Amino acid sequence: MEGTVVAVHRSPVHAFSKEPVEAIRIVEGVGVEGDAHAGATVKHRSRAARNATAPNLRQVHLIHAELFDLLRDLGHDVAPGELGENITTRGVDLLSLPAGTRLTIGDAEVTVTGLRNPCWQIDDFQPGLLKKVLRKNAEGAVERLTGVMATATGSGTVAAGDWVSVDLPAPPHVPLAPV
């Protein structure tokens, strides 16, 4: 499975959306250089308030551009970076990857740790959007559509147009859960 990078983003402050940039630098064990969520320990404000020494499993946030296509069809115009991701991809089914999947992106590497759990702030961004990205499927299971979180496992630079290659972990595969 291969895909491409559509866009990259970062924000030095904790804000809902991230600004597009030409390229980002991923630093092993830290995350996106210059991003508020970079660090070896948890940086998400509510999680840090509970345990600031917990490992940061959310160093890099990836969303598939296909989500924006779906949301547009459902009446929500959302652009890359507006949901707070660092890397927007196309062509990789991020949500179906098992935990521990390594993604080589540009000349950097990240390891998928879990699903992003969308929160109420999404409805502040666009009313009604939360129900579109946090929904139940036909079997009644909750689907979280707002991408995956990863740790930085190899330093490098990532820019729009770069390839994304997927290296699945050895079986048995563990399905992604919220982190």
Backbone as JSON, one array per atom type, in Angstrom:
{
  "sequence": "MEGTVVAVHRSPVHAFSKEPVEAIRIVEGVGVEGDAHAGATVKHRSRAARNATAPNLRQVHLIHAELFDLLRDLGHDVAPGELGENITTRGVDLLSLPAGTRLTIGDAEVTVTGLRNPCWQIDDFQPGLLKKVLRKNAEGAVERLTGVMATATGSGTVAAGDWVSVDLPAPPHVPLAPV",
  "N": [[0.85, -1.17, 0.0], [0.65, 2.13, -0.93], [0.83, 5.7, -0.8], [0.37, 9.25, -1.08], [1.62, 12.41, 0.14], [-0.49, 15.06, 0.76], [-0.56, 17.55, 2.0], [1.18, 19.45, 4.55], [1.37, 20.45, 8.02], [1.71, 22.61, 10.87], [1.67, 23.93, 14.23], [2.74, 26.28, 16.56], [1.36, 26.76, 18.85], [-1.28, 25.6, 21.02], [-3.88, 25.07, 19.21], [-7.0, 24.66, 17.44], [-6.93, 24.25, 14.63], [-4.23, 23.81, 12.23], [-1.6, 25.57, 10.63], [-0.84, 25.57, 7.12], [2.33, 24.55, 5.82], [5.4, 24.63, 3.93], [7.11, 22.46, 4.32], [7.67, 19.96, 6.87], [9.67, 19.08, 9.68], [10.36, 16.04, 11.04], [11.23, 14.8, 14.13], [12.94, 12.22, 15.6], [11.5, 10.51, 18.31], [10.37, 12.8, 19.29], [8.57, 14.31, 17.57], [6.82, 16.59, 15.45], [8.87, 19.14, 14.6], [8.72, 22.28, 16.13], [6.01, 22.18, 16.61], [3.19, 22.37, 18.78], [2.47, 19.96, 19.95], [4.7, 18.4, 20.05], [7.11, 16.33, 21.65], [8.55, 14.14, 24.13], [6.96, 13.38, 26.24], [3.44, 13.44, 27.04], [1.54, 16.03, 25.48], [-0.93, 17.01, 24.91], [-3.36, 19.1, 26.19], [-5.47, 18.4, 28.12], [-4.81, 15.76, 28.72], [-2.2, 16.03, 29.66], [-2.73, 17.42, 31.98], [-3.78, 15.42, 33.56], [-1.7, 13.5, 33.67], [1.31, 14.41, 33.28], [3.68, 13.13, 32.77], [3.3, 10.94, 31.2], [3.97, 8.82, 28.36], [4.23, 10.29, 25.12], [2.05, 9.45, 22.83], [0.97, 10.67, 20.74], [2.46, 12.2, 18.91], [2.56, 12.81, 16.19], [0.03, 13.64, 13.95], [-2.08, 12.22, 11.58], [-4.23, 12.55, 8.81], [-6.43, 11.23, 6.38], [-7.01, 12.44, 3.13], [-9.26, 11.62, 1.85], [-11.25, 11.67, 3.74], [-11.99, 14.37, 3.8], [-13.17, 14.57, 1.31], [-15.43, 12.92, 1.69], [-16.72, 14.36, 3.77], [-17.29, 16.75, 2.44], [-19.21, 15.81, 0.63], [-21.17, 15.39, 2.48], [-21.94, 17.88, 3.18], [-20.11, 19.52, 4.53], [-17.49, 21.69, 4.32], [-14.24, 21.14, 4.56], [-10.86, 21.78, 4.92], [-7.46, 20.62, 4.34], [-5.5, 20.47, 7.31], [-7.26, 21.91, 8.86], [-8.53, 20.31, 10.75], [-6.58, 19.9, 12.53], [-4.44, 18.21, 11.9], [-1.06, 17.06, 11.27], [-0.05, 15.88, 8.97], [-1.5, 15.4, 5.87], [-2.77, 12.83, 3.98], [-3.14, 10.88, 0.94], [-4.56, 8.0, -0.49], [-3.8, 5.99, 1.24], [-5.3, 3.8, 3.41], [-5.67, 4.82, 6.27], [-7.18, 4.35, 8.61], [-7.61, 1.64, 8.69], [-5.25, 0.45, 9.32], [-3.14, -1.64, 11.34], [-2.17, -1.32, 14.83], [1.16, -0.27, 15.45], [2.04, -0.18, 12.85], [4.46, 0.88, 10.56], [5.13, 3.88, 8.92], [6.76, 5.18, 6.2], [7.52, 8.32, 5.33], [8.26, 10.71, 3.08], [11.55, 11.3, 3.95], [11.31, 10.49, 6.51], [10.16, 8.59, 9.39], [7.27, 7.24, 10.92], [5.44, 5.64, 13.57], [2.4, 4.1, 13.83], [0.15, 4.62, 16.46], [-2.5, 4.72, 17.34], [-6.02, 5.62, 17.11], [-7.27, 8.92, 16.5], [-9.3, 10.5, 18.8], [-12.13, 12.15, 18.23], [-13.31, 15.29, 19.51], [-15.61, 17.51, 21.28], [-14.87, 20.03, 20.36], [-14.84, 20.0, 17.63], [-17.44, 20.49, 16.79], [-17.59, 23.16, 17.52], [-15.96, 24.23, 15.6], [-17.29, 23.55, 13.16], [-20.65, 23.39, 13.25], [-22.43, 20.38, 13.87], [-20.57, 18.7, 12.73], [-19.26, 16.82, 14.35], [-20.95, 14.58, 14.59], [-20.63, 13.5, 12.11], [-18.03, 12.6, 11.98], [-17.65, 11.0, 14.15], [-19.27, 8.35, 14.55], [-21.81, 5.73, 14.34], [-21.54, 2.51, 12.9], [-23.26, 0.19, 10.66], [-23.43, -2.09, 12.23], [-23.53, -1.09, 14.73], [-21.19, -0.37, 15.97], [-18.8, 2.04, 17.14], [-17.36, 4.42, 15.02], [-14.44, 6.15, 14.46], [-13.38, 8.75, 12.63], [-11.38, 10.62, 12.29], [-8.65, 10.32, 11.65], [-5.28, 9.11, 12.4], [-2.94, 8.65, 15.09], [0.55, 8.97, 15.79], [3.92, 7.99, 16.67], [7.12, 9.53, 16.38], [9.53, 7.84, 14.75], [11.74, 7.95, 13.19], [13.89, 10.41, 12.11], [13.41, 13.12, 9.79], [12.48, 14.95, 6.79], [9.31, 16.09, 5.62], [7.14, 16.74, 2.95], [4.56, 18.14, 0.83], [3.57, 16.01, -1.81], [5.42, 14.04, -1.33], [6.1, 10.49, -1.06], [4.21, 7.97, 0.64], [4.89, 5.1, 2.31], [3.92, 1.87, 3.44], [4.55, -0.28, 6.13], [3.61, -3.09, 7.48], [3.19, -4.45, 10.8], [4.41, -7.56, 12.23], [2.13, -10.33, 12.28], [0.17, -11.4, 15.16], [-2.18, -8.92, 14.08], [-3.05, -5.93, 15.74], [-6.0, -4.21, 16.18], [-6.6, -0.69, 15.71], [-7.1, 1.56, 18.42], [-8.57, 4.28, 20.29], [-6.2, 6.8, 21.23]],
  "CA": [[0.0, 0.0, 0.0], [1.39, 3.38, -0.99], [0.04, 6.89, -1.02], [1.14, 10.49, -1.19], [1.34, 13.5, 1.07], [-1.24, 16.15, 0.13], [-0.18, 18.8, 2.65], [1.75, 19.32, 5.9], [0.94, 21.55, 8.88], [2.18, 22.65, 12.26], [1.29, 25.13, 14.98], [3.53, 26.38, 17.78], [0.45, 26.93, 19.98], [-2.4, 24.66, 21.05], [-5.03, 25.63, 18.49], [-7.75, 23.58, 16.81], [-6.4, 24.04, 13.28], [-2.8, 24.04, 12.05], [-1.29, 26.31, 9.41], [-0.05, 24.84, 6.13], [3.71, 24.97, 5.63], [6.02, 23.98, 2.78], [7.66, 21.18, 4.77], [7.85, 19.81, 8.3], [10.77, 18.2, 10.07], [9.99, 15.1, 12.09], [12.39, 14.48, 14.96], [12.74, 10.94, 16.28], [11.22, 10.57, 19.74], [9.82, 14.12, 19.65], [7.43, 14.65, 16.74], [6.99, 17.64, 14.45], [9.64, 20.27, 15.12], [7.98, 23.54, 16.15], [4.58, 21.97, 16.84], [2.84, 22.38, 20.21], [2.31, 18.6, 20.45], [5.99, 17.7, 20.01], [7.73, 16.04, 22.93], [8.59, 12.74, 24.54], [5.82, 13.15, 27.13], [2.15, 13.92, 26.54], [1.41, 17.48, 25.35], [-2.35, 17.36, 24.81], [-3.57, 19.8, 27.46], [-6.27, 17.67, 29.13], [-4.07, 14.56, 29.1], [-1.06, 16.48, 30.47], [-3.25, 17.79, 33.3], [-3.98, 14.17, 34.31], [-0.41, 12.83, 33.9], [2.26, 15.08, 32.39], [4.85, 12.29, 32.53], [2.92, 9.82, 30.34], [4.6, 8.89, 27.04], [3.44, 10.97, 24.09], [1.68, 8.56, 21.74], [0.28, 11.54, 19.79], [3.46, 13.15, 18.41], [2.25, 13.17, 14.8], [-1.37, 13.35, 13.62], [-2.29, 12.05, 10.14], [-5.62, 12.39, 8.32], [-6.57, 10.89, 4.97], [-7.76, 13.46, 2.39], [-10.54, 11.04, 1.47], [-12.22, 12.13, 4.73], [-12.49, 15.68, 3.38], [-14.09, 14.3, 0.19], [-16.67, 12.43, 2.3], [-17.37, 15.46, 4.49], [-17.83, 17.67, 1.43], [-20.45, 15.19, 0.16], [-22.15, 15.48, 3.57], [-22.26, 19.29, 3.41], [-19.1, 20.21, 5.35], [-16.28, 22.03, 3.57], [-13.11, 21.1, 5.48], [-9.6, 21.76, 4.17], [-6.33, 20.06, 5.07], [-4.98, 21.25, 8.43], [-8.32, 22.52, 9.68], [-8.86, 19.42, 11.87], [-5.42, 19.84, 13.42], [-3.44, 17.2, 11.55], [0.26, 17.46, 10.79], [0.16, 15.34, 7.63], [-2.69, 14.97, 5.14], [-2.35, 11.83, 2.99], [-4.15, 10.34, 0.02], [-4.23, 6.71, -1.04], [-3.52, 5.01, 2.3], [-6.45, 3.64, 4.31], [-5.07, 4.95, 7.59], [-8.03, 3.82, 9.68], [-7.6, 0.16, 8.7], [-3.92, -0.03, 9.68], [-3.02, -2.12, 12.72], [-1.22, -0.63, 15.71], [2.54, -0.66, 15.19], [2.4, 0.0, 11.45], [5.45, 1.94, 10.29], [4.93, 4.63, 7.69], [7.88, 5.99, 5.74], [6.92, 9.49, 4.69], [9.45, 11.47, 2.73], [12.67, 10.53, 4.51], [11.03, 10.31, 7.94], [9.36, 7.41, 9.71], [6.41, 7.31, 12.1], [4.79, 4.38, 13.9], [1.01, 4.35, 14.19], [-0.16, 4.18, 17.82], [-3.93, 4.58, 17.55], [-6.97, 6.54, 16.47], [-7.59, 10.19, 17.15], [-10.66, 10.5, 19.32], [-12.64, 13.51, 18.03], [-13.97, 15.87, 20.69], [-16.65, 18.52, 21.09], [-14.36, 21.23, 19.67], [-15.15, 19.88, 16.2], [-18.71, 21.19, 16.57], [-17.31, 24.6, 17.58], [-15.37, 24.54, 14.3], [-18.43, 23.49, 12.24], [-21.76, 22.71, 13.92], [-22.9, 19.13, 13.28], [-19.48, 17.92, 12.17], [-18.89, 15.72, 15.24], [-21.75, 13.39, 14.26], [-20.16, 12.94, 10.83], [-16.69, 12.0, 12.15], [-17.77, 10.07, 15.28], [-20.6, 7.81, 14.22], [-21.96, 4.28, 14.49], [-21.73, 1.81, 11.64], [-24.48, -0.62, 10.58], [-23.42, -3.07, 13.32], [-23.62, -0.36, 15.99], [-19.85, -0.05, 16.51], [-18.39, 3.43, 16.97], [-16.31, 4.7, 14.05], [-13.74, 7.42, 14.64], [-12.88, 8.96, 11.28], [-10.48, 11.78, 12.24], [-7.26, 10.0, 11.43], [-4.49, 8.3, 13.32], [-1.84, 9.28, 15.81], [1.78, 8.19, 15.62], [5.15, 8.49, 17.27], [8.2, 9.76, 15.42], [10.52, 6.78, 14.95], [12.88, 8.22, 12.32], [13.93, 11.83, 11.75], [13.46, 13.46, 8.37], [11.63, 16.04, 6.3], [8.11, 15.66, 4.9], [6.53, 17.83, 2.19], [3.52, 17.73, -0.11], [4.1, 15.29, -2.96], [6.24, 12.9, -0.9], [5.45, 9.19, -1.01], [3.95, 7.32, 1.92], [4.9, 3.65, 2.17], [3.37, 1.2, 4.62], [5.21, -1.52, 6.56], [2.76, -3.66, 8.53], [3.89, -5.25, 11.8], [4.19, -9.0, 12.16], [0.88, -10.75, 12.92], [-1.2, -10.99, 14.91], [-2.38, -7.48, 14.02], [-3.9, -5.36, 16.79], [-6.76, -3.09, 15.64], [-6.37, 0.62, 16.34], [-8.03, 2.05, 19.45], [-8.24, 5.68, 20.58], [-5.07, 7.13, 22.12]],
  "C": [[0.9, 1.23, 0.0], [0.43, 4.52, -1.23], [0.96, 8.09, -1.16], [0.74, 11.46, -0.09], [0.66, 14.62, 0.28], [-0.77, 17.5, 0.68], [0.41, 18.49, 4.02], [1.46, 20.6, 6.68], [1.62, 21.47, 10.23], [1.66, 23.94, 12.89], [2.11, 25.15, 16.27], [2.66, 26.52, 19.04], [-0.65, 25.87, 19.89], [-3.61, 25.37, 20.46], [-5.74, 24.48, 17.79], [-7.18, 23.24, 15.44], [-4.91, 24.34, 13.26], [-2.59, 24.7, 10.69], [-0.52, 25.43, 8.42], [1.36, 25.42, 6.03], [4.28, 24.18, 4.45], [6.53, 22.58, 3.14], [7.68, 21.17, 6.3], [9.05, 18.9, 8.54], [10.28, 17.35, 11.22], [11.27, 14.71, 12.81], [12.08, 13.22, 15.75], [12.55, 11.13, 17.78], [10.56, 11.85, 20.2], [8.54, 14.41, 18.89], [7.78, 15.73, 15.75], [7.68, 18.84, 15.09], [8.81, 21.55, 15.01], [6.49, 23.4, 16.37], [4.32, 21.86, 18.34], [2.72, 20.96, 20.79], [3.6, 17.79, 20.44], [6.52, 17.49, 21.42], [7.66, 14.57, 23.27], [7.44, 12.39, 25.47], [4.6, 13.87, 26.59], [2.09, 15.45, 26.56], [-0.03, 17.93, 25.2], [-2.76, 17.9, 26.17], [-4.35, 19.01, 28.5], [-5.54, 16.42, 29.6], [-2.87, 14.92, 29.98], [-1.52, 16.87, 31.87], [-3.45, 16.55, 34.18], [-2.65, 13.5, 34.65], [0.61, 13.37, 32.9], [3.49, 14.23, 32.07], [4.54, 11.08, 31.64], [3.62, 9.94, 28.99], [3.66, 9.53, 26.03], [3.22, 10.04, 22.91], [1.03, 9.34, 20.6], [1.24, 12.6, 19.23], [3.16, 13.66, 17.01], [0.82, 12.72, 14.5], [-1.51, 13.31, 12.09], [-3.77, 11.89, 9.85], [-5.55, 12.11, 6.83], [-7.45, 11.93, 4.29], [-9.12, 12.93, 1.94], [-11.63, 11.41, 2.48], [-12.83, 13.47, 4.31], [-13.44, 15.54, 2.2], [-15.45, 13.86, 0.73], [-17.43, 13.56, 2.99], [-17.98, 16.48, 3.54], [-19.15, 17.13, 0.9], [-21.56, 15.28, 1.2], [-22.46, 16.93, 3.96], [-21.29, 20.07, 4.28], [-17.85, 20.43, 4.51], [-15.12, 22.15, 4.55], [-11.85, 20.95, 4.63], [-8.51, 21.11, 5.01], [-5.8, 21.03, 6.14], [-6.05, 21.79, 9.36], [-8.76, 21.62, 10.83], [-7.65, 19.15, 12.75], [-4.36, 18.81, 13.08], [-2.13, 17.84, 11.09], [0.47, 17.05, 9.35], [-1.18, 14.89, 7.06], [-2.21, 14.04, 4.03], [-3.49, 11.55, 2.02], [-3.65, 8.98, -0.46], [-3.86, 5.64, -0.03], [-4.74, 4.97, 3.22], [-5.93, 3.63, 5.75], [-5.86, 4.25, 8.68], [-8.01, 2.3, 9.76], [-6.25, -0.41, 9.11], [-3.92, -0.6, 11.1], [-2.04, -1.27, 13.52], [0.18, -1.16, 15.41], [2.95, -0.57, 13.74], [3.4, 1.14, 11.32], [5.14, 2.57, 8.94], [6.22, 5.39, 7.38], [7.26, 7.1, 4.91], [8.05, 10.45, 4.37], [10.65, 10.66, 3.2], [12.55, 10.37, 6.02], [10.24, 9.02, 8.14], [8.54, 7.68, 10.97], [5.8, 5.93, 12.32], [3.41, 4.69, 14.46], [0.72, 3.76, 15.57], [-1.65, 3.99, 18.05], [-4.74, 5.61, 16.8], [-7.05, 7.86, 17.24], [-9.05, 10.1, 17.58], [-11.21, 11.92, 19.17], [-13.41, 14.0, 19.25], [-14.95, 16.97, 20.28], [-16.16, 19.76, 20.34], [-14.65, 21.19, 18.17], [-16.47, 20.57, 15.88], [-18.56, 22.69, 16.73], [-16.74, 25.08, 16.25], [-16.46, 24.6, 13.22], [-19.55, 22.72, 12.91], [-22.23, 21.48, 13.14], [-21.81, 18.23, 12.74], [-19.12, 16.71, 13.03], [-19.66, 14.45, 14.89], [-21.32, 12.75, 12.95], [-18.82, 12.21, 10.99], [-16.61, 11.04, 13.35], [-19.18, 9.51, 15.17], [-20.62, 6.31, 14.48], [-22.18, 3.67, 13.11], [-22.99, 0.95, 11.71], [-24.58, -1.65, 11.7], [-23.5, -2.4, 14.69], [-22.28, -0.02, 16.62], [-19.5, 1.41, 16.2], [-17.25, 3.5, 15.97], [-15.74, 6.08, 14.32], [-13.0, 7.68, 13.34], [-11.79, 10.02, 11.18], [-9.0, 11.44, 12.24], [-6.6, 9.2, 12.52], [-3.41, 9.15, 13.96], [-0.63, 8.36, 15.69], [2.9, 8.8, 16.45], [6.2, 8.62, 16.17], [9.31, 8.75, 15.69], [11.72, 6.91, 14.0], [12.84, 9.66, 11.85], [13.99, 12.02, 10.25], [12.49, 14.58, 8.05], [10.49, 15.46, 5.48], [7.51, 16.89, 4.23], [5.43, 17.26, 1.29], [4.19, 17.1, -1.33], [4.97, 14.11, -2.59], [5.4, 11.63, -0.9], [5.25, 8.75, 0.44], [3.99, 5.82, 1.65], [4.56, 3.02, 3.52], [4.12, -0.09, 4.88], [4.42, -2.06, 7.75], [3.61, -4.44, 9.53], [3.62, -6.74, 11.58], [2.84, -9.33, 12.82], [1.15, -11.34, 14.29], [-1.34, -9.45, 14.96], [-3.38, -7.04, 15.08], [-4.65, -4.17, 16.19], [-6.47, -1.8, 16.41], [-7.48, 0.93, 17.34], [-7.67, 3.51, 19.7], [-7.04, 5.81, 21.51], [-5.14, 8.59, 22.51]]
}
